Amino acid sequence: LSGCFDDSKRVLADAMAGLSILGIEEGLNYEFAGRILRLVKDYSESESLLRKGISISTEFPMYQAALFLELAKTLALQKHSVLAAVDCANQAASLYAQCEVPIRAAFVESFLKSIS
């Protein structure tokens, strides 16, 4: 569906609705949805879904870290939100460090340098 933003968003909405009907609500689904929406430049909806994923992933810090990083990437594309992107990236780095995943924390540090 590359280049077909409306089709991509429709397929994504259908998939998320199907997961909801099945009672499947996982941070990973929101991470993928947020990434897809970022890639099709629907930053507002991406941010909304990523924040929802963050809110339901408090007991799963690795997933939550990935969601914070994806949110940081989304916010960084919105020039007025760079400080919020830095904050989210720092939260992701902290969570990765707590989970003892230094390679992921290093990736976040690299991302932070790219937006600073």
N, C-alpha and C positions, 0 to 999 in steps of 0.2 A: 504493500500500500504506500510505498515511497512516493511522496509528492501529492498524495490524495488525502489531504488533511481532514476533510469532512468525513470521508469514508473511514479513516483511521479512528476518528473520534466516535463515530457511530458504532463501530465494531467494539471499541473499548467500553463504551457505555453499555452495550448489550452484554459483554462479558462480566462487567461489574454487577449488573443487575442479576445475571444468572448466579453469580457467586452469592449475592445477597439472598436470593430465593432459597439457595441451598444452606444458608446459615453459615457460610464460610467467610470469616472476616479475619484476615491475617495481614500483618504489616507488609509482608512481601508483595501481596497483591497491590497495595497502595503505592509501594515503591515502583513497581512496574508501570502502574497507571500514571503516576506522577512523572516518570521519565518519558513515557510516550507523549504526554501532554506538553512537557517541556520541549520535546523535539518538534512538535507541531506548532510550537509557539503560543500555546494557550497557558500562559504563565499563571494567571489567576486561578484557574481550575487545578492546575498542577499543584500550586501552593496549598490549596484547600484540601486536596486528597492526601498530600504528603503530611500535612498537619494532623489529619484524621489518623493516618497510619502511625504517626509518632504517639498520639494519645492512646492508642490501643496496644502499643508495644512496650509499655513501661517495664514489664516483667521479662523482656527479651532484649537486653542491651545491644547485642550484635545487630539485630534487625533495626533497632531504634537508631543506632549509629549510621547504618546505611541510609535510612530515611532522612536523618539530619544532613548527611552529605548530599543526597539528591536535592533536598530543599535548598541547601547552600548553592548548588549549581543553578537551580532555577532562579533564586534571588539575585545571584551575581549577574545574570543576563538583564536584569532590570536595574539600570544605572542608579536609580534612587534607593535601591535596596542593598547596596554593597556592604554596609555596616551590619545589616541583618544577616547577610550571607556569611560574613566573617564569624559572627556569633554562632551560627548554626554549624559551621565547619569546626569551630573550636569545641562545640559540644560533641560532634562526631569523633574528633580526635581523642577527647577525654574518655568517651565510652569505649573506643577501640583500645585505648591504653588500659582501662580497667579490665577489659576482657583479655588482656595480654596478647594482642594482635598487632605487634609493632609494624608489620609491613603495611597494614591498612592505615595505621596512624601516620606513617611516613608518607603515604599517598595523600592523605588529607593535608599534611604540612606542605607538600608540593603544590596542591591545589590552592592553598592559602597564599603562597608566594605568587602564584599566577594571577590572583585577583587583587593583590595589594599594590 
